[in-house]
Amino acid sequence: MACNTPFRLYKYTMFNGGQQAPLIVSWPRGLSARGEVRNQYAHISDVLPTLLDLAGVAPPTHRNGERVKPMTGRTIVPTLRDAHARPTRTEQMFETGGHRAYYRDGWEIVTLHRPYAPFTDEEWELYHLAEDPTELDNLAERLPDRVRELADAWELAAWAGEVFPLDDGFGLAAMRDRGYDEAFTKPVTIVPGTPTLERWRSAVMVQFRSFTITVRLDYRVGDQGVLVAHGDQGGGYVLYIEDNELWYVHNDYGNPVLVRAGRLSDGEHEIVADFTAPGERQWDLIVRVDGEERARQPGLTMLLVLSPLQGIDVGIDRRSPVSWEIYTRHGAFPYTGALESVTYTAGAYAPDAYQPYLQERLEAMLQFE
């Protein structure tokens, strides 16, 4: 809340503390404005249409032969070019976790929804943001007609935006596995030079479950560097070669565990790091080279939730390093040899992972729905 001052509350709510965010635009060759501030209303969905407008690119109308839905955003190029231009957006609907809001011409209705509570019109609060941006003076009781007008507008926009059915994150809908992550658990092969794999995409492959990392390379004595890294100083792991030896470092939330996997000979090799999840938030690691077991490390701390915070890197450890010791010696430590690929294969969930627990709870809840 302190960071959001002077706006009220924080992310996940629909008050200004959960909505307002700065946008900094710089294009010296294309925009004449320097050091200026714009106060016209805009929404994050306006960013893509604005970039297309500035680039002179028409938005696509079809993809793979299918008509695409029109973008909901609007270009804000007039705002960027003229501090006094009228805003291109005058209203916007919001919803997250049951919290709702609707903005129109400087006015906003907003709810602070309580878990398990019914969704009613009595939840609406009304603020005149043009005069009260910190949302301290609730005008809902004094201006019921304006509340009704904006509530009706929210309803129409929510149906158009496929917001229904509303879910506050604590009911049955939160327990259902809708299969959103299923595609992300299929094996993925990453080659050197690939940008960092997105954080959530990376985490789904490893969290609460067993998984296998398979590295293929053509090694020559003297080659060294990071083969694969996942995470940062807060927590993660890295497999690397240094001084002609294969090593694994497990960053247990700031406490490094170093595992030695022996020397490599010249030639093509397949290195497999096999992580088994026996339960109790642990991994048991076995490292094999061409089928030969080289190292075994049971009881590694399973990295969960916001860790690893950074995604998977192949052939380098970008940005915040998993191992500060490696970084002080080599920096990002890009691999110097012929690294072919790294493949992640997701395995079974740990017996006490949250997915089996949620499934059991869902089946129990369905008996009473």
C-alpha positions in Angstrom: 0.0 0.0 0.0 2.9 2.4 0.7 4.3 1.8 -2.8 0.9 2.6 -4.3 0.6 5.9 -2.5 -1.4 8.1 -3.1 -3.7 5.5 -4.7 -5.9 3.3 -2.6 -5.2 -0.4 -1.9 -3.1 -2.7 -4.2 -3.0 -5.2 -7.0 -5.8 -7.8 -7.2 -8.2 -5.1 -6.0 -10.0 -2.8 -8.5 -9.3 0.5 -6.6 -6.8 2.7 -8.2 -4.0 1.0 -6.3 -4.8 -2.1 -8.3 -5.4 -0.3 -11.6 -3.0 2.6 -12.0 0.5 1.9 -13.4 3.0 4.2 -15.1 3.7 4.0 -18.8 6.9 5.6 -20.1 7.2 6.1 -23.8 10.4 7.0 -25.7 10.8 7.3 -29.4 13.2 10.1 -30.2 12.8 9.8 -34.0 9.1 9.5 -34.0 7.8 11.6 -31.2 8.7 15.3 -30.6 7.5 15.3 -26.9 10.3 15.3 -24.3 9.8 15.1 -20.6 6.1 15.7 -20.8 3.3 14.1 -18.8 -0.1 12.9 -20.2 -3.1 12.5 -18.0 -5.6 11.3 -20.5 -7.3 7.9 -19.6 -5.8 4.8 -21.2 -5.9 1.1 -20.7 -3.2 -1.6 -21.1 -5.2 -3.0 -24.0 -4.4 0.2 -25.9 -0.7 -0.5 -26.0 -0.8 -2.9 -29.0 -3.1 -0.8 -31.2 -0.8 2.2 -30.4 2.3 0.4 -31.5 0.6 -0.9 -34.7 -0.5 2.7 -35.4 3.0 4.1 -34.9 4.5 1.4 -37.1 1.9 1.9 -39.8 0.8 -1.8 -39.5 -2.8 -2.8 -39.9 -4.1 -5.3 -37.2 -4.6 -8.8 -38.6 -8.2 -9.9 -39.4 -7.5 -13.6 -39.9 -5.2 -16.2 -38.4 -4.9 -19.7 -39.9 -7.9 -19.0 -42.0 -10.1 -18.1 -39.0 -11.4 -14.6 -38.4 -9.8 -13.1 -35.2 -11.8 -11.2 -32.6 -11.3 -7.5 -32.9 -9.0 -5.8 -30.5 -10.6 -4.1 -27.6 -7.9 -1.5 -27.3 -7.7 1.9 -29.1 -4.7 3.8 -30.3 -3.5 6.6 -28.0 -1.2 8.2 -30.6 -3.2 11.4 -30.6 -2.4 11.6 -26.8 1.3 11.0 -27.4 1.5 13.8 -30.0 -0.7 16.4 -28.3 -0.9 17.0 -24.5 -4.4 18.6 -25.0 -5.9 15.9 -27.3 -9.2 14.4 -26.2 -8.7 10.9 -24.7 -9.4 8.1 -27.2 -10.9 5.9 -24.4 -13.7 7.2 -22.1 -14.8 4.0 -20.4 -13.5 0.6 -19.3 -14.7 -2.5 -17.5 -12.6 -4.4 -14.9 -12.9 -7.6 -13.0 -10.5 -9.9 -11.1 -11.2 -12.5 -8.4 -14.8 -11.2 -8.0 -13.7 -7.5 -7.6 -15.4 -5.3 -10.2 -15.1 -1.8 -11.5 -16.3 0.4 -14.3 -14.9 3.7 -15.4 -16.7 6.3 -17.5 -15.7 9.9 -18.1 -13.9 10.5 -14.8 -16.4 8.5 -12.7 -15.9 5.0 -11.4 -17.9 2.4 -9.5 -15.9 -0.3 -7.7 -16.4 -3.2 -5.3 -14.2 -4.7 -2.7 -15.7 -8.2 -2.8 -15.4 -10.4 0.2 -14.8 -14.2 -0.3 -17.9 -16.3 -0.3 -20.1 -13.2 -0.3 -22.9 -12.9 -2.9 -22.4 -10.6 -5.8 -24.9 -7.8 -5.3 -25.4 -4.2 -6.4 -25.0 -3.2 -2.8 -21.3 -3.8 -3.1 -20.8 -0.9 -5.5 -19.0 2.2 -4.3 -18.9 5.4 -6.4 -16.0 7.9 -6.8 -15.5 11.0 -8.9 -11.9 10.3 -9.9 -11.6 13.6 -11.7 -11.8 15.3 -8.3 -11.1 12.4 -5.9 -8.4 10.2 -7.5 -7.5 8.7 -4.1 -11.1 7.4 -3.7 -11.9 8.7 -0.3 -15.4 10.1 -0.8 -17.9 7.3 -1.6 -20.8 9.0 -3.4 -22.9 5.9 -3.9 -25.7 6.8 -1.5 -25.9 10.4 -2.8 -25.9 9.5 -6.5 -27.8 6.2 -6.8 -28.8 6.9 -10.4 -25.2 7.2 -11.5 -24.4 4.0 -9.7 -27.3 2.3 -11.6 -26.1 3.7 -14.9 -22.5 2.5 -14.5 -23.6 -0.9 -13.0 -25.7 -1.6 -16.1 -22.8 -0.6 -18.3 -20.6 -3.0 -16.4 -23.1 -5.8 -16.8 -23.2 -5.3 -20.6 -19.4 -5.1 -20.9 -18.9 -8.2 -18.7 -21.2 -10.3 -20.9 -19.4 -9.0 -24.0 -16.0 -9.7 -22.4 -16.9 -13.2 -21.3 -16.4 -12.4 -17.6 -19.3 -14.6 -16.4 -19.7 -16.7 -14.4 -18.1 -14.6 -11.6 -15.8 -16.5 -9.3 -14.1 -15.0 -6.3 -11.4 -17.7 -6.4 -12.7 -19.6 -3.3 -15.5 -21.7 -4.8 -15.8 -24.8 -6.8 -14.7 -23.1 -10.0 -11.3 -22.5 -8.4 -11.0 -26.3 -7.8 -11.6 -27.4 -11.3 -8.7 -28.4 -13.5 -9.6 -26.7 -16.8 -6.6 -28.1 -18.5 -5.0 -24.7 -19.1 -1.5 -26.0 -18.2 -1.7 -29.4 -19.9 -0.1 -28.2 -23.1 2.8 -26.7 -21.0 3.7 -30.1 -19.5 4.6 -31.7 -22.8 8.3 -32.2 -23.4 10.0 -29.0 -24.7 13.4 -28.9 -26.4 15.4 -25.6 -26.2 18.4 -24.8 -28.3 21.2 -22.3 -27.5 20.3 -18.7 -28.4 16.6 -19.2 -27.5 15.4 -16.3 -25.3 14.6 -17.2 -21.6 11.6 -19.5 -21.5 8.7 -17.6 -19.9 8.6 -18.0 -16.1 5.3 -19.7 -15.7 5.9 -21.9 -18.7 9.1 -23.0 -17.1 7.7 -23.5 -13.6 4.8 -25.8 -14.8 7.4 -28.2 -16.0 9.0 -28.7 -12.5 6.9 -27.6 -9.7 5.2 -30.2 -7.4 6.5 -33.0 -9.7 9.3 -35.2 -11.0 11.0 -34.0 -14.2 14.0 -34.9 -16.4 16.5 -32.6 -18.0 18.3 -34.1 -21.0 21.4 -32.3 -22.4 23.0 -33.2 -25.7 26.4 -31.9 -26.7 29.6 -32.6 -28.6 32.2 -32.0 -25.9 35.9 -31.1 -26.3 38.4 -30.8 -23.5 38.4 -27.1 -22.4 34.8 -26.4 -23.3 33.0 -24.8 -20.3 30.0 -22.8 -19.3 26.4 -23.1 -18.3 24.4 -25.9 -19.9 21.1 -25.0 -18.4 20.0 -22.5 -15.6 16.6 -22.0 -14.1 16.0 -19.3 -11.5 18.0 -16.6 -9.8 19.8 -15.6 -6.6 16.5 -16.2 -4.7 16.3 -19.8 -5.7 17.1 -22.1 -8.7 19.5 -24.6 -10.1 22.2 -24.7 -12.7 24.0 -27.5 -14.6 27.4 -26.4 -15.9 30.9 -27.5 -16.9 34.0 -25.9 -15.4 37.6 -27.1 -15.5 36.6 -30.1 -17.6 34.1 -31.4 -14.9 30.4 -31.5 -14.8 28.7 -29.8 -11.8 25.2 -29.1 -10.5 24.4 -26.3 -8.1 21.1 -26.2 -6.3 20.3 -22.8 -4.8 18.1 -23.7 -1.8 16.7 -20.1 -1.3 20.2 -18.7 -0.8 21.9 -21.9 0.5 23.8 -23.5 -2.3 24.2 -27.3 -2.6 27.1 -28.3 -4.9 27.0 -31.7 -6.6 30.1 -33.0 -8.6 29.3 -35.3 -11.6 32.9 -36.0 -12.8 35.0 -35.4 -15.9 33.9 -35.7 -19.5 35.8 -37.2 -22.4 35.9 -35.8 -25.9 32.9 -36.7 -28.1 29.1 -36.6 -28.1 27.4 -37.1 -24.8 23.9 -37.3 -23.4 23.7 -35.8 -19.9 20.5 -36.6 -17.9 19.5 -34.9 -14.7 16.6 -37.0 -13.3 14.6 -35.3 -10.5 12.2 -37.6 -8.6 9.6 -36.1 -6.3 9.0 -38.5 -3.4 7.0 -36.1 -1.4 7.5 -33.7 1.6 8.5 -30.9 -0.9 11.7 -32.6 -1.9 13.6 -33.8 -5.0 16.0 -36.7 -5.3 18.5 -36.1 -8.0 20.5 -38.6 -10.1 22.9 -37.3 -12.8 23.9 -39.7 -15.6 26.3 -39.4 -18.5 25.6 -41.7 -21.4 23.6 -43.9 -19.1 26.3 -44.1 -16.4 25.3 -42.8 -13.0 27.7 -40.0 -12.0 26.1 -38.3 -9.0 23.2 -38.8 -6.6 21.8 -36.2 -4.2 18.7 -37.0 -2.3 16.6 -34.5 -0.3 17.0 -31.3 -2.3 14.5 -28.7 -1.4 11.7 -28.5 -4.0 11.4 -24.9 -5.4 7.9 -23.7 -5.3 5.5 -20.8 -6.1 7.5 -17.7 -6.9 10.7 -19.6 -7.2 12.3 -20.1 -9.6 11.4 -16.6 -10.4 13.2 -16.5 -13.7 12.6 -18.9 -16.5 14.9 -21.5 -18.2 18.1 -20.4 -19.9 20.1 -22.7 -22.2 23.8 -22.1 -22.7 24.0 -19.1 -20.4 22.6 -17.8 -17.1 21.0 -14.4 -17.9 20.2 -11.6 -15.5 20.2 -12.5 -11.8 22.5 -15.6 -11.5 21.5 -18.8 -9.8 25.0 -19.1 -8.3 26.7 -15.9 -7.2 30.0 -17.8 -6.9 29.9 -18.8 -10.5 28.9 -15.3 -11.5 31.9 -13.8 -9.6 34.2 -16.1 -11.6 32.6 -16.0 -15.0 29.7 -13.6 -15.2 26.8 -15.1 -17.2 29.2 -17.9 -18.2 28.0 -18.6 -21.8 28.9 -22.2 -22.9 31.9 -22.2 -25.2 31.4 -25.6 -26.9 29.0 -27.3 -29.2 25.7 -27.5 -27.2 23.0 -29.1 -29.3 19.9 -28.9 -27.1 18.3 -29.2 -23.7 15.0 -31.1 -23.3 12.7 -30.9 -20.3 10.3 -33.7 -19.7 7.7 -33.3 -17.0 7.0 -36.4 -14.8 4.4 -37.5 -12.3 3.3 -35.2 -9.5 4.6 -35.8 -6.0 2.2 -38.0 -3.9 1.5 -35.0 -1.7 1.4 -32.4 -4.4 -1.5 -29.9 -4.5 -3.0 -31.4 -7.7 -4.0 -34.7 -6.1 -5.3 -32.8 -3.1 -7.4 -30.5 -5.2 -8.8 -33.4 -7.1 -9.9 -35.2 -3.9 -11.4 -31.9 -2.6 -13.2 -31.3 -5.9 -14.7 -34.8 -5.9 -16.0 -34.2 -2.4 -17.4 -30.8 -3.3 -19.2 -32.2 -6.3 -21.2 -34.5 -4.1 -22.9 -31.4 -2.6 -23.2 -29.2 -5.6 
